[in-house]
């Protein structure tokens, strides 16, 4: 049995800054598109598994993961 099955609502804590950036991420974009502060926030979101980083050609693309509730 998985932990998600045991818990009714499993929420990952995000800051206001992370929420604002997640709202802004509508489609897959290169990481170079974002400024330095946003890159740091994106790296935190990758660690929380809320954003995925994919290597495409010679650059890394980032896209937010779908949230299941």
Secondary structure, 3 states (H helix, E strand, C coil): CCHHHHCCCCCCCCCHHHHHHHHHCCCCEEHHHCCHHHHHHHHHHHHCCCEEEEEECCEEEEEECCCCC
